[in-house]
Amino acid sequence: MKIEGWLFALGFVIFAAIAGVYFYLSHDQIGTTCLAMSAGLAFLVGFYILITSKRVYPRPEDRANAEIDEADPEYGFFSPHSWWPLPVAFSAMVVALGLVFAVWLVVLGVTILLLSIVGWLFEYYRGEFAQ
């Protein structure tokens, strides 16, 4: 976990430096605030991961002498045939466009989003891939 922590710590340094340069060159308070908050979030995540890495047993990814066989072979189940992420993404796009253009589009997008999330959730309870 140390690699991830140091990557976020590096992100903190980069965002903080960019925020300082950005404020010096533009005197824009909003953009500087966004960059400073990004630096703060990177610091929080990096600090948490670095502190946690001292408390847990080192993973094979953290050791230089680790073998490939030591890694966890099971990373989870990922559906190779699912089409449900496509309607979820489309309906999220409709909701975002509705926030820009019209309220009725938000209502339509939220309705489609709820239906597609329910379809994705119950994908393995009905149809050809029911278990």
C-alpha positions as CSV (number, residue, x, y, z in Angstrom):
1,M,0.0,0.0,0.0
2,K,3.0,2.3,0.3
3,I,3.2,2.8,-3.5
4,E,-0.4,4.1,-3.6
5,G,0.2,6.3,-0.6
6,W,3.3,7.9,-2.1
7,L,1.4,8.4,-5.4
8,F,-1.3,10.4,-3.5
9,A,1.4,12.3,-1.6
10,L,3.0,13.2,-4.9
11,G,-0.4,14.3,-6.1
12,F,-0.7,16.6,-3.1
13,V,2.7,18.2,-3.9
14,I,1.8,18.7,-7.5
15,F,-1.7,20.2,-6.8
16,A,-0.3,22.5,-4.1
17,A,2.5,23.7,-6.5
18,I,0.0,24.2,-9.3
19,A,-2.4,26.1,-7.0
20,G,0.4,28.5,-5.9
21,V,1.6,29.1,-9.5
22,Y,-2.0,29.5,-10.7
23,F,-2.8,32.1,-8.0
24,Y,0.4,34.0,-8.7
25,L,-0.3,34.2,-12.4
26,S,-4.1,34.7,-12.5
27,H,-5.2,35.9,-9.0
28,D,-8.3,33.8,-9.6
29,Q,-9.8,32.8,-6.2
30,I,-12.2,30.1,-7.4
31,G,-9.7,28.2,-9.5
32,T,-7.1,28.4,-6.7
33,T,-9.6,27.2,-4.2
34,C,-10.4,24.2,-6.4
35,L,-6.8,23.3,-6.8
36,A,-6.1,23.8,-3.1
37,M,-9.0,21.5,-2.2
38,S,-7.8,18.9,-4.7
39,A,-4.4,19.1,-2.9
40,G,-6.1,18.7,0.4
41,L,-8.1,15.6,-0.8
42,A,-4.9,14.0,-2.2
43,F,-3.2,14.7,1.2
44,L,-6.0,13.1,3.1
45,V,-6.1,10.0,1.0
46,G,-2.3,9.7,0.9
47,F,-2.0,10.2,4.7
48,Y,-4.6,7.6,5.4
49,I,-3.1,5.0,3.1
50,L,0.5,5.6,4.4
51,I,-0.7,5.2,8.0
52,T,-2.8,2.1,7.2
53,S,0.2,0.6,5.3
54,K,2.1,0.6,8.6
55,R,-0.6,-1.4,10.4
56,V,-1.3,-4.1,7.9
57,Y,0.8,-7.0,6.7
58,P,2.7,-6.2,3.6
59,R,1.0,-7.3,0.4
60,P,3.0,-9.2,-2.3
61,E,2.7,-6.0,-4.4
62,D,4.7,-4.1,-1.7
63,R,7.6,-6.5,-1.6
64,A,10.4,-6.7,-4.2
65,N,11.1,-10.4,-3.6
66,A,7.4,-11.5,-3.9
67,E,6.3,-14.3,-6.3
68,I,3.4,-14.0,-8.7
69,D,1.7,-17.0,-7.0
70,E,1.4,-15.1,-3.7
71,A,-1.1,-12.6,-5.1
72,D,-4.8,-13.2,-4.4
73,P,-6.2,-15.1,-7.4
74,E,-9.8,-14.0,-6.8
75,Y,-10.4,-10.3,-7.5
76,G,-14.2,-10.6,-7.7
77,F,-16.9,-11.4,-10.3
78,F,-17.2,-9.2,-13.4
79,S,-19.9,-9.9,-15.9
80,P,-18.4,-10.2,-19.3
81,H,-21.8,-10.1,-21.2
82,S,-23.7,-7.3,-19.4
83,W,-25.2,-4.5,-21.4
84,W,-26.7,-2.8,-18.4
85,P,-23.8,-0.3,-17.9
86,L,-24.7,1.3,-21.2
87,P,-28.3,2.3,-20.3
88,V,-27.1,3.4,-16.8
89,A,-24.5,5.7,-18.5
90,F,-27.0,7.0,-21.0
91,S,-29.6,7.8,-18.4
92,A,-26.9,9.6,-16.3
93,M,-26.1,11.6,-19.3
94,V,-29.8,12.5,-19.8
95,V,-29.9,13.6,-16.1
96,A,-26.9,15.8,-16.6
97,L,-28.3,17.3,-19.8
98,G,-31.6,17.9,-17.9
99,L,-29.8,19.9,-15.3
100,V,-28.5,22.1,-18.0
101,F,-31.6,22.4,-20.2
102,A,-35.0,21.4,-18.7
103,V,-36.5,19.9,-15.6
104,W,-38.7,17.5,-17.5
105,L,-35.5,15.9,-18.9
106,V,-34.2,15.4,-15.3
107,V,-37.4,13.6,-14.5
108,L,-37.1,11.4,-17.6
109,G,-33.5,10.7,-16.9
110,V,-34.0,9.7,-13.3
111,T,-36.9,7.4,-14.3
112,I,-34.7,5.7,-16.9
113,L,-31.8,5.6,-14.4
114,L,-33.9,3.8,-11.8
115,L,-35.2,1.3,-14.3
116,S,-31.7,0.6,-15.7
117,I,-30.3,0.2,-12.2
118,V,-33.0,-2.2,-11.3
119,G,-32.3,-4.2,-14.5
120,W,-28.6,-4.3,-13.7
121,L,-29.2,-5.3,-10.1
122,F,-31.6,-8.2,-11.1
123,E,-29.6,-9.3,-14.2
124,Y,-28.8,-12.7,-12.8
125,Y,-32.3,-13.4,-11.3
126,R,-34.2,-13.7,-14.6
127,G,-33.6,-14.6,-18.2
128,E,-30.9,-16.6,-19.8
129,F,-28.3,-16.1,-17.1
130,A,-30.5,-16.8,-14.1
131,Q,-28.7,-18.7,-11.3
